[in-house]
Every structure is written in structure tokens, then in C-alpha cells.
């Protein structure tokens, strides 16, 4: 446990940020799973889910949760996955 008052405050701040980051992580992972499920089921309305994924990634970058290049790489891989699924149809 922290001893000084500043260390106690730092711990409180750290825990608050941890909760916020968990929510962001959950949104990204959940939306990616939802997109994969929609593509594998051959759903026509995957574009709505795709916009959810992009939104979650962009918000994570905006709040410095993940680096911009990582989000761009994920978006690129998502688009490759979507293109591959469209070619199969």
C-alpha cells in the first residue's frame, strides 16, 4: 500500500484510468468479434458493424489508449478480411 498522500492519490487515479481502459478494450474486442461473426454468417448488414469497429478504434486512438499506427494496422487487416469475404460471395 502507498505511504505518502501523493502515492495514495496516484493509486486512485490509476484505478480510475484502469476502469476506463477496460471499457475501451471491451468495446474493441466485442465489436471485432461481432464483425467476424457477421462475416462468417454471411450477413449483408456487416457494414453497420464495421462502422462500430472503426468508431471504437478511432475513439481509442483519440483518448491515447492505443497508438494510431496500431489502429491503422487493425483497420487494414479488417478490410482485407471483408474483401476476402466479399470475394467468396
Secondary structure, DSSP 4 states (H G I P E B T S, - for coil): ---SHHHHHHHHHHHHHHHHHHHHHHHHHHHHHHHHHHHHTT-TTHHHHHHHHHHHHHHHHHTTSS-HHHHHHHHHHHHHHHHHHHHH-
